[in-house]
Amino acid sequence: MIEFASMSKMHRWLSSILFILALAVAIVAVNDIFMQPDLRVRIDATKSRSYSLSPRTQQLLSTLDGPWSITVVMIDSDTDPAVVRQIDEVLGRYEDAAPDMQVRRIDPSMPAALTEYDALLMRLRDRESDGIVEFEQAVGDAFGEFTSLVAFAAPTADWIDRLMNEQGASGGSMREVEAIASALRLLGQQGHLVLDAVEESMEMKDGAPLPDLEAARTILEQGLTRWAMELQAASRRLDRLDGLPEAQVPEFARLSTALAAEASSLAIASDRLSRLEPLELARIAGRLREGEAAIIIGPDQAMAIPASQLFASNLRQDNVGSVRLDQRFRGEQLLSSAIRSMQQETMPVVVFVHADQVSRLEAHPQQADVTGVTALLEAARIEVSEWPVTIAPQPAFPAGTPVVWVVLAPSERIGFEIGSDERRLLEAASHLIDQGESVLLSLYPSFLPRYGQPDPWARISARLGIEADTGAVLLEEAVDVEGKVVVQMFQQLTEFTSEHPVAGALNGQSLALPLPVPLRPMEDMAGNFMAVGTIQPKSDRWLETQWTPSLDLGPVRRGDQQLPEPVDVVYAVERAGAGETPQRLMVVGSGPWMLSNVADVAVSAGGDRISLLHPGNHELMMSSVAWLAGEDQLVAQGPLSQEVARLRGIGDAELRVAGWLLTLVLPGIVLLLGIGVWMARRT
């Protein structure tokens, strides 16, 4: 009997073990099946969650004085219903946080809303009625001046031809006079095209509070300025003519006087146009021509956020690098930034300085442009322009305007010689530093130090008090999705422990720095140097000096190299400037971190939502510009960067532990509990 009982007990244990193994195999098999892409289903529960404004926005709204209103003009039928709900949710939160603020949404395509829409347009026009009258009068006078120029051109060309025929002379000077006649004759024939473009701009379009006065002003100012210079130069050429018969000298003198008088009239009209104060209503009208916009009206100012920024989901999503963000976070940032900028007396101006022959503010085939960060700056009401140093002089701005100069160093150099374009850019950067301007400098690695040649951009950095080891690149070995060991040529930073305000804005946000180079402050330089971003030592990180300029890191291997100590890659410098205000400078040990092919990389954040993979790149640009401009109150974490919550402070070891806990330990505990209950019931 004892032997039978023992065998029965063993049989039960064997059955239990077999049951456990079968259950484990079943769980693994079912999990593997449902992990197949065709069978995976994601449910996005974020679209309907209750939204609340950030503390920073709530504090901003609590400080508003006087009448404020937000009017969103949008066509519901052309907008995703989910986006409409999100925008309404944000507007409702604004109305709750600021009860005195008038918040509404108008659909101009609905007949019932036309009266309200017309009232909005009249309210906007009445705010700047005096300025509009002055603007329209100046544009009208300039239009008349250009009309007179077109009428003056053809007879004057005939006059020159008659004098040349009577003279019967030839030579270099006479050919220049003939060129003047040809240009005037062409103007007389085609000048009406310019006038037609101005008249079209002056026409009242449906849904706009006034004509496109700004476009008309720009067309006329450029045309008048150009011809004022041409006619003045022609007058001087005629005055320098030699060998004229005495009978024709008075005739050429009268022609020269006529050209000079016409040039003077054109210059006066052009100068009047250039001195016109910009109409905020003209900018709002331009936004409304897109059909949709958010119009914010304060006690003293009004501005509009265009539909292309506010309703990003209405745009095409098949463009490489395009990003569609949750409209609540985006809407909050844009509206709050607009309100904050209206409270500021002056907003910063950002100038991208480069030596390219094409604009860096427009899309580039390889996305080697700054369109992404430019859109973010403009969304925050910061003016953006560029200075191509090889084709234009340094731009000037009104006194008191905080200007931030962002120097875009060339990514490649052919050979060891510095080209004329790069040399001009180096001179421009040095000149800006000597002027005491606020400069943001980004550095590419260079192969020159490997061959004993100094890197000119490292010299520029040294003038700021930062020693840049551009001959070395910080690399890291990583495992790709196929399990192969590869060399990673960029670093991701999420922890920013520095006390600098820019670091506080970046903390917790992923910042990608391709090809980072080490930075360190120079001991013999005066100023306040503070590291903003630091890469911590790691066994599979190292500084490589034998990298290749083509960025082909295939043959590069770590060997026994390691990174023994932390490496700083972002520095903020504050030192005595030319005036009472200290000079602020920022150095980033990575060249392409702000380009669209790095800063605008997007990933799915669940459901239909798309999030920036590295929001810290946009945050670094935004906070650096605010700090460099001296607007420290604008350096703070905005809701756009916090769109998707990200876990912080998790290293590789913690990730491995969490992985084992989620895949084995927690399911194992549940399984053991189930087995315990099953065995208890059997006994």
PyMOL commands that set and color helices and strands:
alter all, ss='L'
color gray80, all
select helices_A, chain A and resi 2-34+55-62+76-78+81-97+111-127+129-167+172-201+213-239+249-274+280-288+307-310+312-314+327-343+371-379+420-434+449-451+456-463+501-506+592-594+596-599+615-628+632-634+652-682
alter helices_A, ss='H'
color red, helices_A
select strands_A, chain A and resi 69-73+102-106+293-297+302-306+349-354+383-388+403-407+438-442+466-468+473-479+485-488+490-493+511-514+519-521+528-535+541-544+567-575+583-588+602-604+610-612
alter strands_A, ss='S'
color yellow, strands_A
deselect
rebuild
show_as cartoon
